[in-house]
Amino acid sequence: MTASGSVITRDVAPGALALARARQEEKPGFAQKFFQRLRALKAAKTKA
């Protein structure tokens, strides 16, 4: 049986319940930096 939301990467024994989920991690400021980088790449492509 596989628990909802799990991503199973190994075999599960018969009759066992498999649970897998990574811990949530937050990266402050990541989205802003990421979108700035995308805008810069897009601007560089339009100039080329």
BAKOL-177685 format. One record per residue: residue number from 1; residue in one letter; y, x, z of N, C-alpha, C, CB in turn. Coordinates in steps of 0.1 Angstrom, whole numbers. Each point is the difference from the previous one (the first is absolute). Glycine has a CB too. Example, Ala and Ser with C-alpha at 12.3 -4.5 7.8 and 13.67 -1.06 7.14 Angstrom:
resi_resn_n_north_n_east_n_up_ca_north_ca_east_ca_up_c_north_c_east_c_up_cb_north_cb_east_cb_up
1_a_-57_132_78_12_-9_0_12_9_0_-12_-19_12
2_s_23_15_-19_11_9_0_11_-8_8_-6_12_-22
# end
This chain:
resi_resn_n_north_n_east_n_up_ca_north_ca_east_ca_up_c_north_c_east_c_up_cb_north_cb_east_cb_up
1_m_-12_9_0_12_-9_0_12_9_0_-12_-19_12
2_t_23_15_-19_12_8_-1_11_-9_6_-8_13_-20
3_a_16_-7_29_11_-7_6_11_-2_-10_-6_9_22
4_s_14_-20_-21_11_-3_-9_10_12_0_-4_-25_3
5_g_9_29_-14_11_10_-1_-6_14_0_15_-16_11
6_s_-28_18_-10_-6_13_1_-2_6_-14_-11_-6_22
7_v_12_19_-23_-4_7_-12_-11_9_5_23_0_-11
8_i_-35_-2_6_-12_7_5_-4_11_-10_-8_-21_12
9_t_6_33_-7_-2_11_-9_-14_6_2_24_5_0
10_r_-32_-10_10_-13_5_2_-10_-11_2_9_20_11
11_d_-22_-18_-13_-10_-10_2_1_-6_14_-15_12_-17
12_v_11_-25_17_0_-7_13_-14_-4_3_23_-9_-3
13_a_-28_12_15_-14_-3_4_-2_-15_0_-1_21_14
14_p_-11_-25_-18_-3_-15_0_3_-6_14_-18_4_-18
15_g_24_-15_19_3_-7_12_12_5_7_-24_-4_2
16_a_31_15_-7_11_6_7_13_-7_-5_-12_22_3
17_l_23_-21_4_13_-4_-4_8_12_-2_-1_-21_13
18_a_7_22_-25_8_12_-4_15_-4_1_-18_8_-15
19_l_26_0_22_14_-1_2_7_13_-4_-3_-17_19
20_a_14_15_-27_7_12_-4_14_-4_-3_-21_11_-9
21_r_30_-4_15_15_-3_-3_7_12_6_-3_-25_1
22_a_12_31_-9_8_11_5_11_-5_9_-4_12_-21
23_r_9_-4_30_11_-3_9_12_-1_-8_-11_11_19
24_q_20_-21_-15_13_-1_-7_8_12_3_-1_-25_1
25_e_8_30_-11_9_11_2_13_-3_-7_-19_16_2
26_e_31_-14_5_13_-3_-6_7_14_-3_2_-22_13
27_k_4_23_-24_7_12_-4_15_-4_-2_-20_10_-11
28_p_28_-8_22_14_-4_-1_7_6_-11_0_-2_24
29_g_8_-6_-32_8_5_-11_-8_2_-13_15_10_17
30_f_-28_-12_-17_-8_3_-11_4_-8_-12_-18_6_15
31_a_20_-19_-14_3_-9_-11_13_4_-7_-13_-19_12
32_q_23_22_-4_13_3_-5_-1_13_-8_12_-11_19
33_k_-19_21_-14_-1_13_-7_-9_-2_-13_2_13_22
34_f_-12_-21_-21_-9_-3_-11_8_-6_-12_-19_-2_16
35_f_27_-9_-13_7_-7_-10_12_9_-6_-6_-22_11
36_q_12_31_-2_10_9_-5_-7_9_-11_13_-1_22
37_r_-25_6_-19_-7_9_-9_-3_-7_-13_-9_13_20
38_l_5_-26_-19_-3_-7_-12_12_-2_-9_-19_-12_12
39_r_30_9_-5_13_-2_-8_4_13_-6_7_-18_16
40_a_-9_29_-10_4_13_-5_-9_3_-12_8_8_22
41_l_-21_-11_-21_-9_3_-12_4_-9_-12_-18_6_16
42_k_21_-19_-13_4_-9_-11_13_5_-6_-12_-19_12
43_a_22_23_-4_12_5_-6_-2_12_-8_12_-9_20
44_a_-21_18_-16_-3_12_-8_-6_-3_-13_-3_13_22
45_k_-6_-23_-22_-6_-4_-13_10_-6_-9_-22_-4_12
46_t_31_-4_-8_10_-6_-9_10_10_-5_-2_-21_13
47_k_4_32_-6_9_11_-5_-7_9_-10_12_-1_22
48_a_-25_2_-21_-8_9_-9_-1_-5_-14_-12_8_20
# end
